[in-house]
Amino acid sequence: MARRLRFNGTGSGVNGCPAVHEDLDTGEVIIHGPALTDPDDIARLRHLGDGEVPIVVPRELLVDFGPKEVTRVPDIIGLDEFDRLFTQFKHTAWRLETRRRYASDESTDTYAQFLRGEPVDWEGRDAAWCAERREQTALGKRFERVRVVDSPPTPGQLYLLDNARRNSSVGENIRQLWRTDAERLQLPAEDFWLFDSRLVARLNFDDADNLVNVELITEPVEVNRYAQARDAATHYAVPYETFAANL
């Protein structure tokens, strides 16, 4: 089975070599770069085994993109602290949604209305949420999100496509992206919010699609990785109105 590799970064500008990747399952680090080929240099290496290839990488590549801990300890925050992030950020809040369903949606009256084919009373469900969004966007802040959608879309994804009318009405910019495109772009299969391009709130779910906890990520290299995902997703996603019209 192929490894689940995550691109951590490169220090070489635009050509992408050398670079660091990480195996998401084993934690192993994969580094590629120019091979060390001088026979005199190779002869001075210790413990070089059969089949091993010595490579040369800048020291800063390991400092910038290598793991800093043997075992990473997640910074889990409470839901109250998570909620405060939506009023404390200064400029932009950006969300990637990647799941096929959200268990919390399916317990709502609005989801039942949607499944029955009735007009959904979005404002009635989340009046306080809508008021807060309007207040924050009136301050000049931007809320944006990209939703990954399967082909054909799941009921939960169609529900959120209808929900985009509500989010858009309170100032959010909602865009949709086919999952095949997300996979081609190698976007992370994670749900997260990126605030002001400086901190990430990653939403962790269990196998039953329930939100388990929220993990705060502030390491600059990690935040940069999520910012790159945002830029790629935003570039290729389309406005939800265009997406819905073409279904």
C-alpha positions in Angstrom: 0.0 0.0 0.0 1.3 3.4 -0.9 2.4 5.7 1.9 0.3 8.7 3.0 2.9 11.3 2.4 2.6 15.0 3.4 4.8 17.6 1.7 6.4 19.6 4.5 8.3 22.1 2.4 11.4 23.0 0.4 14.1 25.5 0.8 15.1 25.7 -2.8 12.7 28.3 -4.2 10.6 27.2 -7.2 12.3 23.9 -8.4 11.2 21.9 -5.4 14.5 20.1 -4.6 15.6 19.3 -2.0 12.5 18.8 0.0 11.0 17.1 3.1 8.0 14.9 3.2 6.5 13.1 6.2 4.7 9.7 6.5 1.5 10.5 8.2 1.1 6.9 9.5 4.6 6.1 10.7 6.1 9.5 11.3 9.1 8.7 9.2 10.7 11.6 7.3 11.6 11.3 3.6 14.2 13.7 2.3 15.2 14.1 -1.4 17.9 16.1 -2.9 21.0 15.9 -5.0 23.0 12.7 -4.5 26.5 12.7 -3.0 28.5 11.2 -5.9 32.2 11.9 -5.3 33.9 8.5 -4.5 36.3 10.1 -2.0 33.4 11.7 -0.1 31.4 8.4 -0.2 34.4 6.5 1.1 34.5 8.7 4.2 30.9 7.9 5.1 30.3 5.5 8.0 27.5 2.9 8.1 26.5 3.4 4.5 24.6 0.2 3.8 23.8 -1.6 0.5 21.0 0.2 -1.4 21.4 3.4 0.6 22.0 6.6 -1.3 23.6 9.6 0.4 22.1 13.0 -0.4 23.1 16.6 0.3 20.6 19.0 1.8 21.0 22.5 3.3 21.0 22.5 7.1 18.2 25.1 7.1 15.9 22.6 5.3 16.0 20.3 8.3 15.6 23.2 10.7 12.7 24.7 8.8 10.8 21.6 7.8 11.9 18.7 9.9 9.8 17.6 12.9 10.7 19.4 16.1 9.5 16.7 18.5 9.8 12.9 18.6 6.1 12.7 19.4 4.0 15.8 18.7 1.7 16.8 21.6 -1.5 18.4 20.2 -2.8 21.7 21.7 -6.5 21.0 22.3 -8.7 24.0 23.1 -12.2 24.1 24.5 -15.2 25.1 22.4 -15.6 28.4 24.2 -12.0 29.4 23.2 -12.7 28.2 19.7 -15.8 30.3 19.5 -13.9 33.4 20.6 -11.5 33.0 17.7 -14.4 34.2 15.4 -14.5 37.6 17.0 -10.8 38.0 18.0 -9.3 37.6 14.5 -8.3 40.8 12.7 -8.7 40.2 9.0 -9.6 36.8 7.5 -11.2 33.6 8.6 -11.0 30.8 6.0 -12.5 27.3 6.2 -11.9 24.0 4.3 -14.7 21.5 4.6 -13.8 18.0 3.4 -16.2 15.5 5.0 -19.1 13.7 3.3 -21.4 14.2 6.3 -21.5 16.0 9.6 -23.4 14.2 12.4 -24.4 17.4 14.1 -26.2 18.6 10.9 -28.4 15.5 10.8 -30.0 16.1 14.2 -31.3 19.6 13.3 -34.8 20.7 12.2 -33.3 22.3 9.1 -31.8 19.0 8.0 -35.3 17.3 8.3 -36.9 20.2 6.4 -34.3 19.8 3.6 -34.8 16.1 3.3 -38.6 16.6 3.1 -38.0 19.1 0.2 -39.3 22.0 2.2 -37.9 25.5 2.3 -35.3 25.6 5.0 -35.7 28.2 7.8 -31.9 29.0 8.1 -32.4 32.4 9.9 -34.7 30.9 12.5 -32.2 28.2 13.5 -29.1 30.4 14.0 -30.3 33.9 14.6 -27.4 34.7 17.1 -24.8 33.1 14.7 -26.1 35.2 11.8 -26.1 38.4 13.9 -22.5 37.8 14.9 -21.4 37.2 11.3 -23.1 40.4 10.2 -21.4 42.3 13.0 -17.9 41.0 12.2 -18.2 41.5 8.4 -19.5 45.1 9.1 -16.1 45.6 10.7 -14.4 44.8 7.4 -13.5 41.2 8.3 -13.7 38.5 5.7 -15.2 35.0 6.2 -14.5 32.5 3.4 -14.8 28.8 2.9 -14.3 26.0 0.3 -16.5 22.9 0.5 -15.2 19.7 -1.1 -18.0 17.8 -2.9 -18.2 14.2 -4.2 -19.7 13.2 -7.5 -22.6 12.6 -7.0 -22.9 14.8 -3.9 -24.0 13.2 -0.7 -27.2 14.3 1.0 -25.1 16.1 3.6 -23.2 18.0 0.9 -26.4 19.0 -0.9 -27.7 20.2 2.5 -24.7 22.4 2.9 -25.0 23.7 -0.7 -28.5 24.9 0.3 -27.0 26.3 3.5 -24.6 28.4 1.4 -27.5 30.8 0.7 -27.7 31.6 4.5 -23.9 31.9 4.9 -23.7 34.2 1.8 -26.5 36.4 3.1 -24.5 37.2 6.2 -21.3 38.0 4.4 -19.4 34.7 3.8 -17.8 33.9 0.5 -18.7 30.2 -0.2 -17.0 28.2 -2.9 -17.3 24.5 -4.0 -14.6 22.1 -5.2 -15.0 18.6 -6.6 -13.2 16.0 -4.6 -11.3 14.8 -7.6 -9.8 18.3 -7.9 -9.0 18.4 -4.2 -7.2 15.0 -4.5 -5.3 16.2 -7.6 -4.2 19.3 -5.7 -3.2 17.0 -2.8 -5.2 19.2 -0.4 -5.2 17.9 3.2 -8.2 15.6 4.0 -8.9 17.7 7.1 -11.4 20.3 8.2 -9.8 23.4 9.5 -10.1 27.2 10.0 -7.2 29.5 9.2 -7.3 32.8 11.0 -5.3 35.8 9.7 -2.8 33.3 8.0 -1.2 32.9 11.4 -3.1 30.2 13.3 -5.0 27.1 12.4 -7.9 25.5 14.3 -8.1 21.9 13.1 -11.4 20.1 13.6 -11.0 16.5 14.6 -13.8 14.0 14.0 -14.5 10.4 15.0 -15.5 7.6 12.6 -19.2 8.5 13.2 -18.6 12.1 11.9 -18.9 13.7 15.3 -16.7 16.6 16.2 -14.3 15.3 18.9 -12.1 18.3 19.6 -10.4 21.4 18.2 -6.6 21.5 17.8 -4.8 24.8 17.8 -1.8 25.0 15.5 0.6 27.9 15.6 3.9 26.5 14.3 4.9 28.8 11.4 5.8 25.9 9.0 2.6 24.1 9.7 0.5 27.2 9.4 2.2 27.9 6.0 1.3 24.5 4.8 -2.4 25.2 5.5 -2.1 28.6 3.9 -0.8 27.0 0.7 -3.8 24.6 0.8 -6.1 27.6 1.1 -4.5 29.3 -1.9 -4.8 26.2 -4.1 -8.4 25.4 -3.0 -9.6 29.0 -3.5 -8.0 29.2 -6.9 -9.7 26.2 -8.3 -13.1 26.3 -6.4 -16.1 28.0 -8.0 -18.8 30.2 -6.4 -21.6 28.0 -4.9 -24.2 29.6 -7.2 -22.2 28.5 -10.3 -21.7 25.1 -8.9 -25.3 24.6 -8.0 -26.5 25.8 -11.4 -24.3 23.2 -13.1 -25.4 20.2 -11.0 
